[in-house]
Amino acid sequence: MIPKSTVRITALLWADVLVLYALFEMQDYLTKVWGLSFTHAAGIINIWNGISLLLQPLFLYAVCTFLGNWRMLVLSSSSYTLGIWLVFMSAPPVLAKSTGTCKQYKEECIGNTQKAFLYTGMALIAVGVAGNSVSVESFLKEQPEKSGGVAIGRWRMLGVAMVAIVGVVGGIALPYIKPWTYRFGIPAVCTAIVGISFLTGLCDCCIPFELVGPKEDRVQNMFKVFSCRKLPMWLTFFVCGIITSTGNTYFVEQAKHLDRHLGSWEVPTQVLLLAQNWLGKLVGHLVYVAWEWRGHGFDKAKIFGVLCCVAAAGMESRRLWVVRSNGLLDKPKEDVPMSVYCLLLQYVLLGGMGTLLENSVAKFDEEGTSGEADANKSKKWCSEMVSGRERGWAEIFSRGVSGMGFMCGVLLVFVVGKVTSWFHFNLNRSHLDRYYWLLAVLSAATLVLYGVVRAYLLLR
């Protein structure tokens, strides 16, 4: 008999993937349809990403103390479904009659109602992303206990395979659907079906939430995890968040008008995201395993970050040279005779950096220091709350620090835009390459700071 609860829970990940690919081109949507500058559009997307990451430590605390994984997924799946439907309804043709606006995908057809729907929808999606990231895997691990020890590993493997299949199909097929209404509508329908399936199957997968561990001083113990002596080292990682924030924003802007042909096939831009998620992760895993004997991979992740920024700066310099050579400085909508596959390296390095950070959390967590008995006790208690994910608290906390980086990236672009002339409304008139060089310098400086702080903590 197929464990229905496992299928329903895993399906939440399928919907996540479709929404991810739909929102991958949000940068293009905000610049083309809303008429925003590329920096303004990037700021909106990065704030959204930052919120979804910053919410995860808070949601982990809620899961550990009073909600549990089941209630969190009820909240996040409902928020996810409502959010993507609001984004769909923000497209000009949907509410044109009700709001008295036009149906074309143009700036003048975007009214206050459409703006309110989009911003509210993205906020709700951020809640859904955070809740699913915290609880989906943990809740899946609780299911064998509910089903009397029945082996469902093969169904989990099937679920993972389906996530990969949906990712490939969504990444290739969804971009060929031109109207934005359908690009947002298809993920909205799929998410609604998955969400309703999960909510109607609550009786199959509901597990009563019971607090495990000490009943007193739960709040105090929880915060001891985050106030231990390792905390200053975590704060050096926010630059990696700033670098990651360029993936769905400025990298997309670079690729927008480049040649995407592979023979006679015009490859969709989402293939770059596939390269980041799959090829980048493969490279990151190989590097981590190859040099694991030399210590954790945070320093290697920072090196990958520096290389990613250097590669992005080099490719943008080349793109600007091609733009100037072909007289396209004031023709931002014209195609640039340069292959989009030149950007493949920076996407792979970006994916490798993220993978090295994730793989390194466990080893970093294992470096115990004296006087951390209470923090270790609290960490063990919290890991029991999330079904034995011993690294759960550290993984989620690292995402929160990355979210701070996304927010800092918006502030950094604002400050740089005020003191330099690197950013213009027209990307071809801007100097995005110089911004990438600045990120490379910041990442290198953070690598040095990380080494100093780590040496200081080890000597104490």
CORJO-V751652 format. One record per residue. N is the residue number from 1. RES is the residue in three letters. PHI is phi in whole degrees, 0 to 359 (* if undefined). PSI is psi in degrees with one decimal (999 if undefined). Layout:
n->(N	N)
res->(RES	RES)
phi->(PHI	PHI)
psi->(PSI	PSI)
This chain:
n->(1	2	3	4	5	6	7	8	9	10	11	12	13	14	15	16	17	18	19	20	21	22	23	24	25	26	27	28	29	30	31	32	33	34	35	36	37	38	39	40	41	42	43	44	45	46	47	48	49	50	51	52	53	54	55	56	57	58	59	60	61	62	63	64	65	66	67	68	69	70	71	72	73	74	75	76	77	78	79	80	81	82	83	84	85	86	87	88	89	90	91	92	93	94	95	96	97	98	99	100	101	102	103	104	105	106	107	108	109	110	111	112	113	114	115	116	117	118	119	120	121	122	123	124	125	126	127	128	129	130	131	132	133	134	135	136	137	138	139	140	141	142	143	144	145	146	147	148	149	150	151	152	153	154	155	156	157	158	159	160	161	162	163	164	165	166	167	168	169	170	171	172	173	174	175	176	177	178	179	180	181	182	183	184	185	186	187	188	189	190	191	192	193	194	195	196	197	198	199	200	201	202	203	204	205	206	207	208	209	210	211	212	213	214	215	216	217	218	219	220	221	222	223	224	225	226	227	228	229	230	231	232	233	234	235	236	237	238	239	240	241	242	243	244	245	246	247	248	249	250	251	252	253	254	255	256	257	258	259	260	261	262	263	264	265	266	267	268	269	270	271	272	273	274	275	276	277	278	279	280	281	282	283	284	285	286	287	288	289	290	291	292	293	294	295	296	297	298	299	300	301	302	303	304	305	306	307	308	309	310	311	312	313	314	315	316	317	318	319	320	321	322	323	324	325	326	327	328	329	330	331	332	333	334	335	336	337	338	339	340	341	342	343	344	345	346	347	348	349	350	351	352	353	354	355	356	357	358	359	360	361	362	363	364	365	366	367	368	369	370	371	372	373	374	375	376	377	378	379	380	381	382	383	384	385	386	387	388	389	390	391	392	393	394	395	396	397	398	399	400	401	402	403	404	405	406	407	408	409	410	411	412	413	414	415	416	417	418	419	420	421	422	423	424	425	426	427	428	429	430	431	432	433	434	435	436	437	438	439	440	441	442	443	444	445	446	447	448	449	450	451	452	453	454	455	456	457	458	459	460)
res->(MET	ILE	PRO	LYS	SER	THR	VAL	ARG	ILE	THR	ALA	LEU	LEU	TRP	ALA	ASP	VAL	LEU	VAL	LEU	TYR	ALA	LEU	PHE	GLU	MET	GLN	ASP	TYR	LEU	THR	LYS	VAL	TRP	GLY	LEU	SER	PHE	THR	HIS	ALA	ALA	GLY	ILE	ILE	ASN	ILE	TRP	ASN	GLY	ILE	SER	LEU	LEU	LEU	GLN	PRO	LEU	PHE	LEU	TYR	ALA	VAL	CYS	THR	PHE	LEU	GLY	ASN	TRP	ARG	MET	LEU	VAL	LEU	SER	SER	SER	SER	TYR	THR	LEU	GLY	ILE	TRP	LEU	VAL	PHE	MET	SER	ALA	PRO	PRO	VAL	LEU	ALA	LYS	SER	THR	GLY	THR	CYS	LYS	GLN	TYR	LYS	GLU	GLU	CYS	ILE	GLY	ASN	THR	GLN	LYS	ALA	PHE	LEU	TYR	THR	GLY	MET	ALA	LEU	ILE	ALA	VAL	GLY	VAL	ALA	GLY	ASN	SER	VAL	SER	VAL	GLU	SER	PHE	LEU	LYS	GLU	GLN	PRO	GLU	LYS	SER	GLY	GLY	VAL	ALA	ILE	GLY	ARG	TRP	ARG	MET	LEU	GLY	VAL	ALA	MET	VAL	ALA	ILE	VAL	GLY	VAL	VAL	GLY	GLY	ILE	ALA	LEU	PRO	TYR	ILE	LYS	PRO	TRP	THR	TYR	ARG	PHE	GLY	ILE	PRO	ALA	VAL	CYS	THR	ALA	ILE	VAL	GLY	ILE	SER	PHE	LEU	THR	GLY	LEU	CYS	ASP	CYS	CYS	ILE	PRO	PHE	GLU	LEU	VAL	GLY	PRO	LYS	GLU	ASP	ARG	VAL	GLN	ASN	MET	PHE	LYS	VAL	PHE	SER	CYS	ARG	LYS	LEU	PRO	MET	TRP	LEU	THR	PHE	PHE	VAL	CYS	GLY	ILE	ILE	THR	SER	THR	GLY	ASN	THR	TYR	PHE	VAL	GLU	GLN	ALA	LYS	HIS	LEU	ASP	ARG	HIS	LEU	GLY	SER	TRP	GLU	VAL	PRO	THR	GLN	VAL	LEU	LEU	LEU	ALA	GLN	ASN	TRP	LEU	GLY	LYS	LEU	VAL	GLY	HIS	LEU	VAL	TYR	VAL	ALA	TRP	GLU	TRP	ARG	GLY	HIS	GLY	PHE	ASP	LYS	ALA	LYS	ILE	PHE	GLY	VAL	LEU	CYS	CYS	VAL	ALA	ALA	ALA	GLY	MET	GLU	SER	ARG	ARG	LEU	TRP	VAL	VAL	ARG	SER	ASN	GLY	LEU	LEU	ASP	LYS	PRO	LYS	GLU	ASP	VAL	PRO	MET	SER	VAL	TYR	CYS	LEU	LEU	LEU	GLN	TYR	VAL	LEU	LEU	GLY	GLY	MET	GLY	THR	LEU	LEU	GLU	ASN	SER	VAL	ALA	LYS	PHE	ASP	GLU	GLU	GLY	THR	SER	GLY	GLU	ALA	ASP	ALA	ASN	LYS	SER	LYS	LYS	TRP	CYS	SER	GLU	MET	VAL	SER	GLY	ARG	GLU	ARG	GLY	TRP	ALA	GLU	ILE	PHE	SER	ARG	GLY	VAL	SER	GLY	MET	GLY	PHE	MET	CYS	GLY	VAL	LEU	LEU	VAL	PHE	VAL	VAL	GLY	LYS	VAL	THR	SER	TRP	PHE	HIS	PHE	ASN	LEU	ASN	ARG	SER	HIS	LEU	ASP	ARG	TYR	TYR	TRP	LEU	LEU	ALA	VAL	LEU	SER	ALA	ALA	THR	LEU	VAL	LEU	TYR	GLY	VAL	VAL	ARG	ALA	TYR	LEU	LEU	LEU	ARG)
phi->(*	288	292	299	298	296	296	297	289	297	298	300	289	298	297	303	296	296	295	302	288	293	276	298	261	298	301	293	296	290	278	280	272	277	73	276	291	293	286	295	298	297	298	298	293	290	295	298	299	298	296	297	279	293	290	295	299	294	290	299	298	296	296	287	253	214	268	83	294	298	295	297	289	298	294	290	293	294	295	301	297	296	296	291	291	293	297	300	289	282	295	309	292	291	249	301	291	291	262	73	256	279	262	286	276	227	300	289	268	264	260	296	296	298	295	297	296	295	296	294	298	293	296	293	296	300	297	296	299	296	295	295	298	281	243	297	296	296	293	298	288	279	295	303	295	288	264	72	81	295	286	236	302	294	287	294	299	297	297	297	297	294	300	295	295	299	298	293	296	295	291	265	275	301	295	282	273	287	297	296	301	283	297	274	289	298	300	296	296	298	295	296	298	295	296	295	299	292	292	284	255	300	292	284	241	291	234	302	270	234	289	246	100	297	272	256	58	294	297	297	295	297	283	296	299	266	251	288	292	280	303	302	288	298	290	280	268	294	296	298	294	298	295	300	295	282	298	268	235	289	298	297	296	299	278	304	246	274	287	254	284	237	72	266	265	271	288	291	298	299	299	296	292	299	298	295	282	251	293	298	295	299	298	299	297	296	296	295	293	296	244	296	293	269	116	294	259	296	295	292	297	293	297	300	297	298	296	298	293	296	297	296	295	296	291	290	299	294	298	295	295	295	299	293	294	256	63	251	302	253	232	294	268	279	289	259	287	212	289	291	287	295	273	300	298	292	292	295	296	295	295	295	299	297	292	297	297	296	291	272	299	298	294	297	292	285	283	289	231	294	80	248	298	294	295	294	297	294	296	296	299	293	295	294	294	251	59	77	281	300	263	302	296	290	299	293	296	297	291	297	295	298	299	299	296	301	295	296	298	297	295	297	297	298	294	298	296	282	260	228	247	284	247	233	300	269	299	293	268	270	235	297	298	292	295	297	297	298	297	297	295	298	295	296	295	292	298	295	299	301	297	294	295	295	296	297	291	289	279	285)
psi->(132.1	125.9	100.6	-36.7	-40.1	-42.2	-44.0	-41.5	-43.7	-31.9	-25.3	-33.8	-34.0	-44.7	-38.0	-43.4	-43.7	-42.1	-37.6	-45.9	-31.7	-39.8	-9.7	-31.4	16.5	-32.3	-44.3	-39.1	-44.2	-31.1	-39.9	-47.1	-45.1	-16.9	27.2	157.1	158.4	-28.5	-37.2	-46.2	-42.6	-37.6	-42.5	-46.1	-41.1	-34.8	-40.9	-48.1	-41.6	-41.3	-43.7	-31.2	-41.0	-28.4	-22.4	-44.1	-37.0	-41.2	-35.1	-41.7	-41.7	-40.2	-40.6	-25.1	-42.1	-17.2	-51.6	163.8	-38.3	-51.0	-35.5	-40.8	-31.3	-44.6	-49.0	-39.6	-38.0	-43.3	-41.0	-49.1	-47.5	-38.8	-48.2	-29.2	-36.2	-37.7	-43.0	-43.5	-16.0	-13.0	138.0	-43.5	-22.1	-47.6	21.3	-44.0	-41.0	-35.2	-7.9	23.3	172.2	168.5	-9.0	155.1	71.2	161.3	-39.5	-11.9	0.1	109.5	-177.3	-34.2	-45.5	-40.5	-43.7	-40.8	-43.2	-48.5	-42.2	-41.8	-42.8	-34.7	-42.7	-37.1	-37.5	-41.4	-42.9	-42.7	-45.2	-46.1	-42.9	-40.1	-34.5	-37.5	-17.5	-53.4	-41.1	-42.1	-34.6	-37.2	-17.7	-18.4	-38.8	-35.8	-35.3	-34.0	19.8	31.0	13.2	133.1	118.2	20.2	-38.1	-31.5	-32.1	-43.0	-40.1	-39.0	-43.2	-41.1	-39.0	-36.8	-42.9	-42.1	-46.2	-38.3	-45.6	-47.0	-44.8	-38.5	-28.1	-41.2	-41.4	-39.1	-20.9	-8.6	106.1	-48.5	132.2	-28.4	-42.6	-32.4	-37.1	-31.1	-40.3	-50.3	-33.0	-45.1	-46.1	-42.4	-38.2	-43.0	-45.6	-42.9	-43.5	-39.4	-42.0	-45.6	-35.1	-13.5	24.2	-34.6	-25.7	-33.4	5.2	130.8	122.8	139.5	123.3	131.2	131.6	141.0	-167.6	136.4	-16.5	152.7	38.1	-42.0	-44.3	-43.8	-37.1	-42.8	-18.9	-29.6	-37.6	-8.0	14.9	174.4	-11.8	-13.6	-42.9	-29.6	-36.1	-33.4	-11.3	-7.8	0.8	-25.5	-33.3	-34.0	-39.8	-43.5	-44.0	-33.2	-17.7	-17.0	-48.7	6.2	-82.9	-33.3	-42.1	-39.8	-38.9	-40.6	-9.8	-47.2	21.5	162.7	119.4	13.4	136.8	90.5	-123.7	-2.1	124.7	101.2	135.6	153.7	-27.8	-16.2	-31.1	-36.9	-38.5	-41.7	-40.2	-43.3	-29.0	-57.9	-41.1	-42.8	-39.3	-46.8	-42.9	-44.0	-43.5	-43.0	-41.7	-44.5	-40.0	-35.4	24.3	-31.6	-15.4	5.4	-179.3	166.3	18.0	-39.9	-37.0	-36.3	-40.1	-37.3	-42.8	-38.2	-43.7	-45.9	-37.4	-44.8	-39.2	-43.8	-42.8	-40.0	-42.3	-42.1	-35.8	-37.6	-41.4	-40.8	-43.2	-34.4	-42.7	-40.3	-46.8	-38.9	-27.4	11.7	40.5	14.5	-40.1	23.6	68.6	-18.7	-4.4	149.2	142.7	125.2	68.4	137.2	136.5	-19.1	-8.8	-21.5	-2.4	-39.5	-44.0	-33.0	-40.7	-43.0	-36.7	-44.4	-38.0	-38.1	-46.4	-38.6	-41.0	-38.6	-45.6	-44.9	-21.9	-13.0	-43.5	-45.5	-38.2	-38.3	-29.3	-14.6	81.6	154.2	158.6	149.1	17.3	25.7	-42.2	-41.3	-40.0	-37.2	-42.8	-39.2	-41.7	-42.1	-44.6	-36.7	-32.7	-31.7	-27.7	39.9	48.8	12.0	87.2	-26.7	5.4	-46.5	-41.6	-40.8	-46.8	-39.4	-38.0	-34.3	-36.2	-41.3	-38.4	-38.4	-36.5	-36.5	-40.0	-44.8	-43.4	-31.5	-40.1	-44.5	-39.1	-43.7	-40.0	-46.4	-45.2	-39.3	-29.3	-34.4	-9.2	177.6	33.3	-27.1	126.9	168.1	-37.0	121.6	-35.6	-22.1	-6.1	173.0	66.0	-25.7	-37.2	-34.9	-40.0	-39.3	-37.5	-43.2	-37.0	-41.9	-44.3	-41.5	-40.8	-40.3	-38.0	-33.5	-42.6	-44.9	-41.0	-45.1	-39.8	-47.2	-41.7	-42.4	-39.1	-43.5	-35.8	-28.7	-18.5	999)
